[in-house]
Amino acid sequence: MNWKKERSEKVKSPSSDERMLPASGGRVWSIAMGVAVALMLTLAQFSPVAAEEVAAGNSAAGNSAAQENTVPDAAQLMKEAHLVMFYAADDGVAEVQMKIVNSRGKERLREFAMMRLDLEEGGKQDYYTYFRKPHDVSRMSFMVHKLPKETDNRWIYVPSVDLIKRISSDDKASSFVGSDFTYEDISGRHWTEDTHKLLKEDTYNSRKVYVVESIPLEKYKGFARKVTFIDAENKLIMKEEYYNAKGDLARIFTAERVEEHDGVLTSVFRKMENVKKKQYTTVEFSSIRYNVGMKESIFTERFLKNPPREFIK
């Protein structure tokens, strides 16, 4: 795969004479902004020749054993886990059902379709989200050009007022459509933004895992410390614990169910618990397809108003 594609079509930046939102659309815009602010490791006989072969064999066996006992590099583990979790295949599309449950047990549901195109392995990506339910966000679309180590570009389309708006993307730690997931939880935090330390090897849900501690290189609202449980065999992230600056456990992510789709192991049911607020959000993926042949031209302003029907019915 060519991981270094150049953009063939740029999204238009908002013009200086962009029209203001009509007063009658104030509530709709508040809802829209709430949605906006608010998808992988080894004879014989003792003749002179045989002795050399035995010695060589013992050396090879020793090297093999040494490799098995080598402590994995924490940064490399986090890189592999990131690529497995957020860069599976070349592209992907899925239907998503999100359930937000507050401390009183009250549920809110959101249904949307999500598309992803990888432009670079571990680098630039495009995301497109098309909302189906509830009614107040139906037909709304949201697009992100993810730029690791830079500020992402984000746009939203509000159909009730026929408005495309470029929105702020300075705070990746803000809530994704009012849920307990952040924008960065959805697209993934780049492993180079943190320092990593392997804490231990452990067992989680009867599987061997590597437990890695991550500390942001720069002050970050999302967490002060994160502990990640990585499946030793397939490198999927099975659990993450997020701690605040006071050292308190703030949020817990868990991969509740893993399935294989198009030959790709995928966490299809995910949960994020907000410990402080005593609430949680679940995300379930269905109709998952990989390597469908998406083009970069889909992730442009034109398709914010008219979603690509070959991928979104």
Summary of the structure (lengths in Angstrom):
residues: 313
radius of gyration: 23.0
end to end distance: 27.6
largest distance: 94.7
contacts: 897
relative contact order: 0.17
helix: 23%
strand: 39%
